[in-house]
Structure formats: C-alpha cells, structure tokens
C-alpha cells in the first residue's frame, strides 16, 4: 500500500502523460480529415486515366492519349452529367479538355471530359445539359466537331467548379462546309450544277437527257461545245475558157470592071467590110473562200457563290462580311456577290476567301 506522500507524484505523472498525448490525437485527426477531402486546383486534373478496352454495340474501343485528336460526329445528351459543362468520351483520357463546335451554327465552347461514354448508339460525344444549353443544341443527335485542346488554368478552374468558360469565336462558314462534307451530310466539292441544286433543295437529282451539241447564243455561261470538223475546199475554181470563134465564109470575089479609057479617071475599089470577131466572154471572177463564222463573244454577268447556310442569321452575317446578298434555296440560304465583269468577279472571290470562305467560287449569272 502506497503512502499518502507518494500520491501527488503519481497524479503529476498522469497529467503530464495526458498533455503529451493530446497533440498526437489532434494531429492524427487533422491528417485523417485532409486525406478524406477531394483534390482541388490543378492537382484535380492529374493523373489522367485511360482504362482498359471496352465494347459498345459490338465495337471495341481502346482508350489512348491522343494529343492532336480532331474528329466529326454526333453529340447526344449525357444522362450521367448533372451540372456544369462536362461530357463523356470513349477513348480520350479522363479528365481532359476539348472544344466542341456545332456544325449547324458554328458556335464553339470548351468542355471538360470526365466520364466514359456514350455507352450506346453512334454518338461521338455525350454532353451534359449545361453544355448542350451553352452550345445552343436542343436535339438528341446534332452534328459536331470535337477537338482536344490545352486551355489555360483559369479556364480549367472555371469548368472544375461547374462554371462556363468564355465562348470561342464562331467557326467560319467555309470551314463548316468542309467539316460537313467530311461527315457526309453535304455533297463533295464542285459537283454538277443539278446535284448541287438538289442538295440545297433537299431532294434527289433527276436524270437529265443528253443535250445535243449545238451552237450556243452569245452570252451563255457554259464553255463552247466542240463542233465537228468540216473540211471545205477553198481552192478557187478556174475560169471557163471562152469558146473558139466560128469560121466566117470569105466574101465572093467581084469581077474587076473594065478599064476605062485613058481620059476617064479610075474609080477606087470598093472597101469590103471585114466581119467583126466574135466577142470573147468576160471571165467570171473566182469565188472567194467562204468566210468562217466568227466565234461567239462571251458576255453576260458573273456572280461569286460564297456558300450555303442552314440558317438565315448565319447567311446574313456572311453577306455583311463580304458585301453579298442572301438568296433562299430550299432549306438553305445562299450568299452571292454580283459582278459585272470577270475582273470584278475575281476581286470579289479574293475578298470572300480572305474572309474565311475557302469554298467560294465564280459562276456565270443566269
């Protein structure tokens, strides 16, 4: 049994041990709390995850870290996306950042890819409701372009916190036309006129009967047709020879009169008129070579076809940029620049190409 004198010493020892243990417990709690908090800031984008290959509708997809990824396809709603500007992709690393462009309007936004998908259908990318709203898409299957980018940390931080990054510059109509042709929703470049007209009107082209070769009137827009070569004999015909004069019977001899007496004067012999020679026919002039008809001179006006747009707003915007006019063509709106001469048409074509309309071309005005 311990004495009463030793009890204060034991109490002091217990208090010191408790005081030393309290900071350790507190530090352990801080460490556990910090480990439970999710990463934020730039560290939230690393490490990027690829994952194992997987199959969707019988097609196997292998994730890969493709830095220059640039593809066209269709955007679908992302059922897993709740808020913010996010999306799903099948092969790009997670997370990563892409620019998504709506091919119907040219509007482009920045999207953070955070999930794998879409897990059914032929969609290229699945977008959250916020991304669809910022891109101006309402349908469930819209043509888009997806291009991987490396945005600055300021824009990354906005998307990580569910906010919108600044909207990109609209894609010019010329590039949109090329992207639509790549996706297969527009015919190839420089098609036949009837195919292009049918594509703009949204109908199938009808078979046209062959046009016979014939001279075209002055001022037509098409190139002159090849004419069959006709060989003409341009050697002048020789003039006909004049007929030989017919022989003329000599006049009968007249008996000499008796010689008069020496005193009488001798009368002169009568002059016998000689027949005039037959008149020679005048030679006919040689026929001149037949003059070939002069080639028809080219006339008429010109027009520069800038592009065709699915919305009037985009067409009017393009018309203001190049100084052209908007012409409805079925479901599309064409932008054209009129020109009175070929030089003016070439100048208007250069202006359209400098404005970003690479598919602009010169046409003859109807």
Protein Blocks (a to p, Z undefined) as FASTA:
>chain_A
ZZfklmmmmmmmmmmmmmmmmmmmmmmmmmmmmmmpccehjklmpccdfbjcddeehiac
dddddfkgccdddddddfklmgdjddddfkbccddddddddfknopacddddfbgcdfed
jbfbdcdfklmmmnopabfbdcdddddddddfklmmmmmnopacdddddddfklmmmmmm
mnopaccehiafklmmmmmnopacddddddddddddehiabdcdddddddddfbdcdddd
ddddddddddddddddddddfklccddddddddddddddddddddddddddddddddedd
ddddfbdcfbfklmmmmmmmnopacddehjbccdddddfbfklmmmmmmmmmmnopakbc
cdddZZ
